[in-house]
Amino acid sequence: MPFSNDLEDCYFYGIKVPIQNAGFGCVRVDKKSFTGDILGQIKNDIDRSSAVVAVLDGANPNVSLEVGYAWGREIPTILLIKDTSQLPFDLKGQKCIVYDSIRGLEKSLAVELKELISKGIIK
């Protein structure tokens, strides 16, 4: 997700809560202590993940890079967006959870995680 004040509540309440309630940890590289290369840290975190949740708001190219990396590593990826008109061309055909409020995001993500876990897609 892009690192911006506008998305802080989105992360802490709409994303982190349902992920933790599903029994998983939620990692965001800008909230970690580490030394060295940030891209290497991001790749390492993705490699160790059960799934990746990506906020596509703002059409941030870094997020697209991270999504592409997760896809290349065959890591299940859940895409979130508030305004679908912001979707880049190559992501328009992908399933996205479209949300209009943080509470709505929390509920939708919780349902999606439950379904993906029950189907064995996320372990």
Secondary structure in CASP SS format (residue, H / E / C, confidence):
PFRMAT SS
TARGET T0000
AUTHOR 0000-0000-0000
METHOD secondary structure of the structure
MODEL  1
M C 1.00
P C 1.00
F C 1.00
S C 1.00
N H 1.00
D H 1.00
L H 1.00
E H 1.00
D H 1.00
C H 1.00
Y H 1.00
F H 1.00
Y H 1.00
G H 1.00
I H 1.00
K H 1.00
V H 1.00
P H 1.00
I H 1.00
Q H 1.00
N H 1.00
A C 1.00
G C 1.00
F C 1.00
G C 1.00
C C 1.00
V C 1.00
R C 1.00
V H 1.00
D H 1.00
K H 1.00
K C 1.00
S C 1.00
F C 1.00
T C 1.00
G C 1.00
D C 1.00
I H 1.00
L H 1.00
G H 1.00
Q H 1.00
I H 1.00
K H 1.00
N H 1.00
D H 1.00
I H 1.00
D H 1.00
R C 1.00
S C 1.00
S C 1.00
A C 1.00
V E 1.00
V E 1.00
A E 1.00
V E 1.00
L C 1.00
D C 1.00
G C 1.00
A C 1.00
N C 1.00
P H 1.00
N H 1.00
V H 1.00
S H 1.00
L H 1.00
E H 1.00
V H 1.00
G H 1.00
Y H 1.00
A H 1.00
W H 1.00
G H 1.00
R C 1.00
E C 1.00
I C 1.00
P C 1.00
T E 1.00
I E 1.00
L E 1.00
L E 1.00
I E 1.00
K C 1.00
D C 1.00
T H 1.00
S H 1.00
Q H 1.00
L C 1.00
P C 1.00
F H 1.00
D H 1.00
L H 1.00
K C 1.00
G C 1.00
Q C 1.00
K C 1.00
C E 1.00
I E 1.00
V E 1.00
Y C 1.00
D C 1.00
S C 1.00
I H 1.00
R H 1.00
G H 1.00
L H 1.00
E H 1.00
K H 1.00
S H 1.00
L H 1.00
A H 1.00
V H 1.00
E H 1.00
L H 1.00
K H 1.00
E H 1.00
L H 1.00
I H 1.00
S H 1.00
K C 1.00
G C 1.00
I C 1.00
I C 1.00
K C 1.00
END
